Amino acid sequence: MRFSDSIDIVLATSFLQEFVEARRAAGLNNTPPCLWSHTPPPELKGISTDSLSANAGFVTFVIFPRHVEGQKLDRTVWSLSTFHAYVSYHVKVGH
């Protein structure tokens, strides 16, 4: 994820850190684990990240079979594909 505005960067960083921590709350322990980092995940090893600036970060969700069983597949794909818009919305509302 990348944000260009300095305020957006700070808000997005805080939001994503809280998002990662929220999984520890009661009732959310069955959600996919979420990781956030300024460095690329191991799965991207060997892929050039030279074009990324300091305002980029990487969000990783760990999807298990239970997250995509039956009718959960559509909801999971939708949630992952719209995650950037979700974060962007909350960052913009936060100003």
N, C-alpha and C positions, 0 to 999 in steps of 0.2 A: 504494500500500500504506500502511496506517496501523496503528500500534501505539500503545497507550495507556500502557503501563507504561514508566517511564523506562529501566529496564534493558533491556527489549525493544527500545526505540528504538536504544540504543547497539549492542546485539548485531546487530540487523537492518541497521543502517547499515554496520557492519563486514562482515557476511556478504555483503551485496549488493555492496559495493565489491570484495571478494575474488572474488565470482561474476563480475563484469565483467572483472576482471584474469585470471581463470583461462583465458579463451578464448585467451590468448596462449601457453599451454602447448602443447607438442608433442602432437599427436593431437586437439586440440580446435578446431583452426582451421577446421573445416568446420561447426561449430555456428553457430546464428544469432547474429549480433552482439547484445550486450545492453548497454543503457545504463541508468544510474540517476542520478536527479537530484531535488533538492528542488523544482525548477521544472517546470511541465508541458511536455511536448514540443510542438513547433510544430503538430502535428496537432490539438492541443486549443486552439489559438488561438481566442479568441472565446467559449469556454465558461467560465462563471463558476466560479472556484476559490476564491471568497471563503469558502465554508463549510469549507475545509480549514485545519487548524491546522498548527502547526510540526512536528508529528510525522508528517506525510504525506510520501511520496516517490513518484516515478513510475518505473516499470520499463518499458522499451521493448525489444522484441525485433524485429529486422529479419528478416522471413521472405522468403526467396527461393524461386523455383520448385523448386529442388533439395531444399528442405526439406519439400515437400508432394507430391513425385512418387510415383505408385504407392501402395504401402502405407505410405509415410512420413506421409501425411496424418493417419491416425488417431493415430499416435504423437505427432505434432507438436501436434495439437489437444488430446490428453490432457495432454501436458506443460505446455502453456500454461494450460489450464483448472485445473490442480491446482498451479500454481506458488506461489500464496499459501499454500496448506496446506503445501507443501514448505518454504518459508522459515519459516513459523510453527513447524513441527516442529523445525527446526534451531535456531531462536532459543530455544525452550523447553528443548531438550536442553542448550543452551549454558549455562544458569544452573546 
